[in-house]
Amino acid sequence: MKTSELTGAALDWAVAKCEGGWILDMASFTPHHSLGRMNFATNWSQGGPIIERERLLVQPEIGKAGAGNAWSAIAMDGFECFGPTPLIAAMRCYVASKLGDEVEIPEELS
């Protein structure tokens, strides 16, 4: 699946894969940690520290990103991704910088 199209549980799973040490609960198709369910792309307390640690530049986009992609995120290595929210753009960017432009997602999540 294209990293630029990841959303929901598939995006959270890909972020969890980048973070390492996470498991995928196949019953709910969500990544879990000993602290509980992870929602990197919708919860600032989970996605925010990744933005800070990875030094991702997140900024609003006006006109050039395409319909529905009001935010962009740029990684230190030059990867740039877009999304409808700052967290989605940033998490797509993080995944792209670690795993590339395409990610193999479990069939249950795609």
N, C-alpha and C positions, 0 to 999 in steps of 0.2 A: 504494500500500500504506500502511496506517496505520503511522505512526512507532512507535506503542506496541506493534506486533506484529513489528517488525524483529528478526531474529536472524541469527546466522551470517554467511555471506558477504554477504548483503543489508545487514546492519547495518554491517559493515566497509566496504562500498562506499559507503554513505550518509555515513559519517564521512569517508572519503577525499574524497568530493565536497565536503564542507564545508571540508576542509583545503586543497583546491586543489592543483594541480600533480601529482596522482597519476594513474596510468594503471590501467586495468582489464585484467588478463590474461584474455582471453576463453577461453583453454584451461583455466584452473583457476578462472575467475570470482572471482579475488581481487585486491584492490588491491595495487599494488606501488609502491615508491619505489626510488631508487637504492641505498638501504640494504637492500632486500630486501622480503619479504612483510610486509604489515601485518595484524595481528590486534588491532585496537583494543579489541574487546569481550572478549578473553580474555587479553591480555598487559598487565600493569600497566606495563611499561616503555614501552608505546606509548599506552595509554589514560590512564594516570596523569598525564602532563604536560598533557593536555587538561583533565582535572578541575581541576588546579591553575591553569592559565592562565585558564580560563573561570570559575573560582571557583564550581564546582558544589558544592552541599551534598548529600552522600550520607549516607543514614541508614537504619538498619533499620526496617522497618514491622512492626507487630504488629496483625494482624486487619483493617485497613481496606483494604489494597491488593488483595485478592483472592487466590485460590489460586495458588500458585507465584510470587507476586511479593513476595518477602520484603524488597526494598530499594526505596527511592525516591531520586530525585535531583531537585533544584530548581535551576533556572538563575536568574541575576540578574534576568532579565526576567520571571520568574514561571512559566515552563514547568515542569511537574512530570511526571515519567514514573516508571514502576515496572519492575522486572525481577527475575528470580530470583537475580541476582548484582549486587554493587555496580557492576561495570564495565558490564554490560548496561543497567542503569537509567541510569547516567551517560551512556553513549553515545547511548541513545535520547533523553535529555533534551537533549544537545548538538545532535543532528540536528533535533529539534523546534524548538529555539530559533533555528536557522539556516534551516531549510527548511519548517517548519510541521508540522501534524498529519498530513499525507499526503505521501508522497514517490513520485515515479515511478522505479521500479527497473527495470533491464534485465530483459526477460522471462526470460532465462536464469537469473536469480537469484531469481525469485519462485516 
